[in-house]
């Protein structure tokens, strides 16, 4: 989801300063800020709950394409995405279906686009025997049972993931999450927002934990997706300690990205594999790769292959929430808008983390996947923090006064999250309570819990 005009991406990079200048282009005047939501869903066979094959998902895309509202994106003969003027529907490696919605001024606008998308895929999926789950990890299908979407980039990423952790391919083929994109006005504003996003990551995992199953049984985690990401690739995922420091700058983000090994570059429409050499971007910038020299397009592509809990592309993307049931999908965006787009709310949120050091954050982060809202935090738990954060966000959204056609403000998207924080019982724990009986009973429980 691009919110800025990209420069000439074929430009050869002359210095590290070019990389820093590219990141700074994301700054926007406050009156033009927007909010964007990216929503991944699991596509499954309606009768069995098993992951759908690419051929069946391609038929789904072809059905949507026939309506005339989308343009098809192909890689060779393979239909891999749909685009219109402001949004896209893309496929993740295991066939997870992602809507990247239009950049919107408020959550009501996001909801309109999301509702149209859901109506479209439900209608098309019904005739194809497909259902859609707002769940963070495939519940039934094992890794080896899920095929790869035919994209050349996955031919490079898949094998590399086997060398960087024991769950990288699970991340690619079995997991699904939600991302929220937001804007900033300056370098200082960017990094105070990135710092708060990292500080909030344990809470977002706990509050939106919705992946307690894997390979047909309980995994022992409430957010199995969180555990999967932690065992994917330490070079490019998780927390970034240097960005938690007060005074962090675009230079710090560039230095972080420069050290991460590259996957590939694209030349003449084809991927050039850099993984055997474990080329960092810094080395690539200094030496090149064969006849190839670093361009801004290479840097832009490299930034899209970094997966920390919050990243710059160069707008800010927050990445910690599991995929959620459709009724809750925009709760994450509403919470982010409430906390990040109001000065008083932002200041009140910062106070809650004033005494939290990196060790405390890291401990809460790692425990949140298993313990959810009962994770210790300060003198209380993440449940205590959730109640405080939601109060701040609700007050902020009321002050922002973005109303829908019925005169309702954006707090309506937080109603079920409020209940989770009040009871301390996550979506994952609710699903586990229903996970009993025959395979058919379990499938029905899934559809009742998170089926679109």
C-alpha positions as CSV (number, residue, x, y, z in Angstrom):
1,X,0.0,0.0,0.0
2,X,1.9,3.0,-1.3
3,X,1.2,6.5,0.2
4,X,3.9,8.5,-1.5
5,X,5.2,9.0,-5.0
6,X,8.2,6.9,-5.6
7,X,11.3,8.3,-7.3
8,X,12.9,6.8,-10.3
9,X,13.6,3.3,-9.0
10,X,16.1,2.6,-11.8
11,X,18.4,5.2,-10.3
12,X,21.8,3.9,-9.3
13,X,22.5,4.4,-5.6
14,X,25.6,6.6,-5.2
15,X,25.8,6.5,-1.4
16,X,24.2,5.4,1.9
17,X,22.6,8.9,2.0
18,X,20.4,8.0,-1.0
19,X,18.9,5.2,1.1
20,X,18.2,7.5,4.0
21,X,16.7,10.1,1.7
22,X,14.4,7.4,0.2
23,X,13.1,6.6,3.7
24,X,12.5,10.3,4.5
25,X,10.1,10.6,1.5
26,X,7.4,8.9,3.5
27,X,6.8,12.1,5.6
28,X,3.4,13.7,4.9
29,X,1.6,16.8,6.2
30,X,-0.8,15.8,9.0
31,X,-3.9,16.9,7.1
32,X,-3.1,14.2,4.4
33,X,-2.6,11.3,6.8
34,X,-4.6,8.2,6.2
35,X,-5.1,4.7,7.6
36,X,-4.7,1.5,5.6
37,X,-5.6,-2.1,6.5
38,X,-4.2,-5.3,5.0
39,X,-6.3,-8.4,5.8
40,X,-5.2,-12.0,5.3
41,X,-7.7,-14.8,5.3
42,X,-7.2,-18.6,5.1
43,X,-9.0,-20.2,2.1
44,X,-10.2,-23.7,2.8
45,X,-12.4,-26.4,1.4
46,X,-15.9,-25.9,2.7
47,X,-16.5,-29.6,3.5
48,X,-13.1,-30.5,5.1
49,X,-11.5,-27.3,6.3
50,X,-8.3,-28.3,4.5
51,X,-6.2,-25.6,2.8
52,X,-7.5,-24.9,-0.8
53,X,-5.2,-25.6,-3.7
54,X,-3.9,-22.9,-5.9
55,X,-6.0,-24.1,-8.8
56,X,-9.2,-23.5,-6.8
57,X,-8.0,-20.2,-5.5
58,X,-7.1,-19.1,-9.1
59,X,-10.7,-20.0,-10.1
60,X,-11.8,-17.7,-7.3
61,X,-9.7,-14.8,-8.6
62,X,-11.0,-15.5,-12.1
63,X,-14.5,-15.3,-10.9
64,X,-13.8,-11.9,-9.2
65,X,-12.0,-10.7,-12.4
66,X,-15.0,-11.5,-14.5
67,X,-17.0,-8.7,-12.8
68,X,-14.9,-6.1,-14.6
69,X,-13.8,-4.2,-11.5
70,X,-10.3,-5.6,-11.3
71,X,-7.2,-5.9,-13.5
72,X,-5.5,-9.3,-13.4
73,X,-1.8,-9.6,-12.5
74,X,0.0,-12.6,-13.9
75,X,3.4,-14.2,-13.5
76,X,3.8,-16.2,-16.7
77,X,0.5,-18.0,-17.2
78,X,-0.4,-17.8,-13.5
79,X,-3.0,-15.4,-12.2
80,X,-1.5,-14.2,-8.9
81,X,-3.3,-11.0,-7.9
82,X,-6.0,-8.5,-8.7
83,X,-5.6,-4.7,-8.7
84,X,-7.8,-1.6,-9.1
85,X,-7.0,2.1,-8.7
86,X,-6.7,2.0,-4.9
87,X,-6.5,-1.6,-3.6
88,X,-5.3,-5.1,-4.4
89,X,-6.1,-8.8,-3.7
90,X,-2.9,-10.9,-3.5
91,X,-1.9,-14.4,-2.6
92,X,0.5,-15.4,0.1
93,X,2.7,-18.4,-0.4
94,X,0.2,-21.0,0.8
95,X,-2.8,-19.4,-0.9
96,X,-3.8,-17.1,1.9
97,X,-5.9,-14.3,0.4
98,X,-5.0,-10.8,1.3
99,X,-6.9,-7.6,0.7
100,X,-4.8,-4.4,0.8
101,X,-7.5,-1.8,1.1
102,X,-7.5,1.8,-0.1
103,X,-5.8,4.4,2.1
104,X,-8.7,6.0,4.0
105,X,-9.3,9.0,6.2
106,X,-11.2,6.9,8.7
107,X,-12.2,3.4,9.7
108,X,-15.7,3.7,8.3
109,X,-14.1,4.1,4.8
110,X,-12.0,1.0,5.4
111,X,-15.1,-0.9,6.5
112,X,-16.9,-0.1,3.2
113,X,-14.1,-1.5,1.1
114,X,-13.7,-4.5,3.3
115,X,-17.5,-5.3,3.3
116,X,-17.6,-5.2,-0.5
117,X,-14.6,-7.6,-0.7
118,X,-16.1,-10.1,1.8
119,X,-19.5,-10.1,0.0
120,X,-17.6,-10.7,-3.3
121,X,-15.5,-13.6,-2.1
122,X,-18.3,-15.3,-0.2
123,X,-20.5,-15.2,-3.3
124,X,-17.8,-16.5,-5.5
125,X,-16.5,-19.0,-3.0
126,X,-19.9,-20.6,-2.4
127,X,-20.1,-21.8,-6.0
128,X,-16.5,-23.1,-5.8
129,X,-17.0,-25.0,-2.5
130,X,-14.6,-22.6,-0.6
131,X,-14.8,-21.0,2.8
132,X,-12.7,-18.3,4.4
133,X,-11.4,-18.2,8.0
134,X,-10.2,-15.2,10.0
135,X,-7.6,-17.3,11.9
136,X,-3.9,-16.9,12.4
137,X,-2.7,-20.4,11.5
138,X,-4.1,-23.1,9.2
139,X,-6.1,-25.4,11.7
140,X,-6.0,-28.7,9.9
141,X,-3.6,-28.9,6.9
142,X,0.0,-29.9,7.6
143,X,2.9,-28.0,6.1
144,X,3.6,-30.7,3.5
145,X,-0.1,-30.9,2.5
146,X,-0.1,-27.2,1.4
147,X,1.2,-26.4,-2.1
148,X,3.1,-23.3,-3.1
149,X,1.5,-20.4,-5.0
150,X,3.5,-20.3,-8.3
151,X,5.6,-17.2,-7.7
152,X,9.2,-17.2,-8.6
153,X,10.1,-15.3,-5.4
154,X,8.9,-18.2,-3.3
155,X,11.3,-20.5,-5.1
156,X,14.0,-18.5,-3.6
157,X,12.5,-17.6,-0.2
158,X,11.2,-21.2,0.6
159,X,14.6,-22.9,0.6
160,X,16.3,-20.0,2.3
161,X,13.8,-20.2,5.1
162,X,14.9,-23.7,5.9
163,X,18.4,-22.4,6.7
164,X,17.3,-19.5,9.0
165,X,14.9,-21.2,11.4
166,X,12.7,-24.3,11.9
167,X,9.4,-22.6,11.1
168,X,10.0,-20.3,8.2
169,X,8.0,-22.3,5.7
170,X,5.2,-22.6,8.3
171,X,5.2,-18.8,8.4
172,X,4.9,-18.7,4.6
173,X,2.3,-21.4,4.0
174,X,0.3,-21.7,7.2
175,X,0.1,-18.3,8.9
176,X,-2.2,-15.3,8.4
177,X,-2.1,-11.9,10.0
178,X,-3.4,-8.3,9.8
179,X,-1.3,-5.2,9.1
180,X,-2.1,-1.6,9.7
181,X,-0.4,1.2,7.7
182,X,-0.1,4.7,9.1
183,X,1.6,8.0,8.2
184,X,4.0,10.4,10.0
185,X,4.9,14.0,9.5
186,X,8.7,14.0,10.2
187,X,11.6,11.9,11.2
188,X,11.0,12.5,14.9
189,X,7.3,11.6,14.5
190,X,8.2,8.5,12.5
191,X,10.4,7.1,15.2
192,X,8.3,7.9,18.2
193,X,5.5,6.0,16.4
194,X,7.8,3.1,15.5
195,X,9.0,2.9,19.1
196,X,5.4,2.8,20.5
197,X,4.5,0.2,17.9
198,X,7.3,-2.1,19.2
199,X,6.3,-1.4,22.8
200,X,2.7,-2.4,22.0
201,X,3.6,-5.6,20.2
202,X,3.2,-7.9,23.2
203,X,-0.2,-6.4,23.9
204,X,-1.3,-6.8,20.2
205,X,-0.3,-10.4,20.2
206,X,-2.2,-11.0,23.4
207,X,-5.3,-9.0,22.7
208,X,-5.7,-10.3,19.2
209,X,-4.4,-13.9,19.9
210,X,-6.4,-16.1,17.5
211,X,-4.2,-19.1,16.5
212,X,-4.3,-21.8,19.1
213,X,-4.3,-24.7,16.6
214,X,-1.8,-26.2,14.2
215,X,-1.7,-29.6,12.4
216,X,-5.2,-30.4,13.6
217,X,-4.6,-30.0,17.3
218,X,-4.0,-27.4,20.0
219,X,-0.4,-26.1,19.7
220,X,0.1,-25.0,23.3
221,X,0.1,-21.3,22.3
222,X,-2.7,-18.8,22.0
223,X,-0.9,-17.1,19.2
224,X,0.9,-19.9,17.4
225,X,1.6,-17.4,14.7
226,X,3.8,-15.4,17.2
227,X,5.9,-18.5,18.0
228,X,6.2,-19.3,14.3
229,X,7.5,-15.8,13.5
230,X,10.0,-16.0,16.4
231,X,11.5,-19.2,14.7
232,X,11.5,-17.9,11.2
233,X,14.5,-15.6,10.6
234,X,16.2,-13.7,13.4
235,X,17.9,-11.4,10.9
236,X,14.7,-9.9,9.7
237,X,11.9,-10.5,12.2
238,X,11.0,-9.7,15.8
239,X,12.0,-6.6,17.8
240,X,14.8,-4.2,16.6
241,X,16.5,-2.9,19.8
242,X,18.2,0.0,18.2
243,X,14.9,1.4,17.1
244,X,13.6,1.4,20.7
245,X,16.2,4.0,21.7
246,X,15.1,7.6,22.1
247,X,16.5,9.6,19.3
248,X,16.5,6.8,16.6
249,X,16.6,8.2,13.1
250,X,16.2,7.2,9.4
251,X,20.0,6.6,9.6
252,X,19.4,3.9,12.3
253,X,16.7,2.2,10.2
254,X,18.9,2.2,7.1
255,X,21.8,0.7,9.1
256,X,19.5,-2.0,10.4
257,X,18.3,-2.8,6.8
258,X,21.8,-2.6,5.3
259,X,22.9,-5.6,7.5
260,X,20.0,-7.9,6.6
261,X,20.9,-10.6,4.0
262,X,19.1,-10.1,0.7
263,X,16.8,-12.5,-1.0
264,X,17.0,-11.3,-4.6
265,X,16.9,-8.5,-7.1
266,X,14.9,-8.2,-10.2
267,X,16.4,-7.7,-13.6
268,X,14.6,-7.8,-17.0
269,X,11.5,-9.1,-15.1
270,X,13.4,-12.1,-13.6
271,X,14.5,-12.7,-10.0
272,X,18.3,-12.9,-9.4
273,X,18.9,-15.2,-6.4
274,X,21.4,-13.7,-3.9
275,X,20.8,-16.1,-1.0
276,X,23.7,-18.5,-1.7
277,X,26.1,-15.6,-1.0
278,X,24.2,-14.2,2.0
279,X,24.8,-10.8,0.6
280,X,23.9,-8.0,3.0
281,X,22.6,-4.9,1.3
282,X,25.7,-3.1,2.6
283,X,28.0,-5.5,0.8
284,X,25.8,-5.3,-2.3
285,X,26.0,-1.5,-2.2
286,X,29.8,-1.7,-1.9
287,X,30.6,-4.5,-4.3
288,X,27.6,-5.0,-6.6
289,X,26.6,-8.5,-7.7
290,X,28.2,-9.6,-10.9
291,X,27.2,-7.0,-13.5
292,X,24.5,-5.6,-11.3
293,X,24.7,-2.4,-9.2
294,X,22.4,-1.3,-6.4
295,X,19.4,0.8,-7.5
296,X,16.6,2.5,-5.5
297,X,14.3,-0.3,-6.9
298,X,16.6,-2.9,-5.2
299,X,16.4,-0.9,-1.9
300,X,12.6,-0.7,-2.2
301,X,12.3,-4.4,-2.8
302,X,14.7,-5.2,0.1
303,X,12.6,-3.1,2.5
304,X,9.6,-5.2,1.6
305,X,11.4,-8.4,2.7
306,X,12.1,-7.2,6.2
307,X,9.5,-8.5,8.7
308,X,10.0,-6.8,12.2
309,X,6.9,-6.1,14.3
310,X,6.8,-2.6,12.8
311,X,8.6,-1.5,9.6
312,X,9.1,1.3,7.1
313,X,8.2,0.9,3.4
314,X,8.5,3.9,3.9
315,X,5.1,4.4,5.6
316,X,4.8,2.6,8.9
317,X,3.4,-0.9,9.0
318,X,2.3,-2.5,12.2
319,X,2.4,-6.3,11.9
320,X,1.7,-8.0,15.3
321,X,-2.0,-9.1,15.1
322,X,-3.3,-12.5,14.1
323,X,-6.0,-12.7,11.4
324,X,-9.4,-12.1,13.0
325,X,-13.1,-12.9,12.4
326,X,-14.6,-10.4,9.9
327,X,-16.6,-8.7,12.7
328,X,-13.3,-7.8,14.4
329,X,-10.9,-7.2,11.5
330,X,-11.0,-3.4,11.7
331,X,-10.6,-3.4,15.5
332,X,-6.8,-3.3,15.0
333,X,-6.9,-0.3,12.7
334,X,-9.3,1.5,15.0
335,X,-7.1,0.9,18.0
336,X,-4.0,2.1,16.0
337,X,-5.8,5.2,14.8
338,X,-7.0,6.0,18.3
339,X,-3.5,5.7,19.8
340,X,-1.3,7.2,17.0
341,X,-3.4,10.0,15.4
342,X,-4.2,12.0,18.5
343,X,-1.5,13.9,20.5
344,X,-3.1,13.5,23.9
345,X,-3.7,9.7,23.3
346,X,-0.1,9.3,22.1
347,X,1.3,11.1,25.2
348,X,-1.0,9.1,27.5
349,X,0.2,5.8,25.9
350,X,3.8,6.8,26.3
351,X,3.4,7.2,30.0
352,X,2.3,3.6,30.3
353,X,5.7,2.5,28.9
354,X,7.9,5.1,30.6
355,X,9.5,2.6,32.9
356,X,9.7,-0.4,30.6
357,X,13.2,-1.3,29.5
358,X,14.2,-3.6,26.6
359,X,14.5,-6.7,28.8
360,X,11.0,-6.2,30.2
361,X,9.6,-5.7,26.7
362,X,11.3,-8.8,25.4
363,X,10.1,-11.0,28.2
364,X,6.5,-9.8,27.8
365,X,6.8,-10.2,24.0
366,X,7.9,-13.9,24.3
367,X,5.4,-14.8,26.9
368,X,2.4,-13.2,25.2
369,X,2.1,-15.9,22.6
370,X,1.5,-18.6,25.3
371,X,-0.1,-16.6,28.2
372,X,-2.1,-14.0,26.3
373,X,-3.6,-11.3,28.5
374,X,-2.3,-13.1,31.7
375,X,1.3,-12.2,30.7
376,X,3.0,-10.3,33.6
377,X,3.6,-6.7,32.8
378,X,4.9,-4.2,35.4
379,X,2.9,-4.6,38.6
380,X,0.0,-6.2,36.7
381,X,-0.6,-8.1,33.5
382,X,-1.2,-7.3,29.8
383,X,-4.9,-7.4,30.7
384,X,-4.4,-4.4,32.9
385,X,-2.5,-2.7,30.1
386,X,-5.2,-3.6,27.6
387,X,-7.9,-1.9,29.7
388,X,-5.8,1.3,30.0
389,X,-4.9,1.4,26.3
390,X,-8.5,0.8,25.2
391,X,-9.7,3.7,27.5
392,X,-7.1,6.0,25.9
393,X,-8.1,4.9,22.3
394,X,-11.8,5.2,22.9
395,X,-11.4,8.7,24.3
396,X,-9.2,9.6,21.3
397,X,-11.7,8.3,18.7
398,X,-14.5,10.2,20.3
399,X,-12.4,13.4,20.1
400,X,-11.6,12.7,16.4
401,X,-15.3,12.6,15.6
402,X,-15.2,10.6,12.5
403,X,-18.9,9.6,12.1
404,X,-20.6,7.1,9.8
405,X,-23.9,7.6,8.1
406,X,-25.7,6.6,11.3
407,X,-23.8,9.2,13.4
408,X,-21.6,6.5,15.1
409,X,-18.0,7.3,15.8
410,X,-15.1,4.8,15.3
411,X,-15.4,3.3,18.8
412,X,-18.0,0.9,17.4
413,X,-15.0,-1.1,16.0
414,X,-13.6,-1.7,19.5
415,X,-16.7,-3.2,21.2
416,X,-15.7,-6.8,21.1
417,X,-12.1,-6.0,21.9
418,X,-13.4,-4.2,25.0
419,X,-15.1,-7.4,26.1
420,X,-11.9,-9.4,25.6
421,X,-10.0,-6.9,27.8
422,X,-12.7,-7.0,30.4
423,X,-12.9,-10.8,30.7
424,X,-9.2,-11.5,30.0
425,X,-10.4,-14.4,27.7
426,X,-8.9,-14.2,24.2
427,X,-10.4,-15.4,21.0
428,X,-8.0,-18.3,21.1
429,X,-9.2,-19.4,24.5
430,X,-12.8,-19.2,23.4
431,X,-12.0,-21.4,20.4
432,X,-10.2,-24.0,22.5
433,X,-13.3,-24.3,24.7
434,X,-15.3,-25.3,21.6
435,X,-12.6,-27.6,20.2
436,X,-14.1,-31.0,20.9
437,X,-16.1,-33.8,19.4
438,X,-15.8,-35.3,15.9
439,X,-13.9,-33.6,13.0
440,X,-17.2,-32.3,11.7
441,X,-18.0,-30.8,15.1
442,X,-14.6,-29.1,15.1
443,X,-15.1,-27.8,11.7
444,X,-18.5,-26.4,12.6
445,X,-16.9,-24.8,15.7
446,X,-14.3,-23.1,13.4
447,X,-16.9,-21.7,11.1
448,X,-18.9,-20.4,14.0
449,X,-15.8,-18.9,15.5
450,X,-14.2,-17.2,12.5
451,X,-15.8,-18.2,9.3
452,X,-16.6,-15.4,6.9
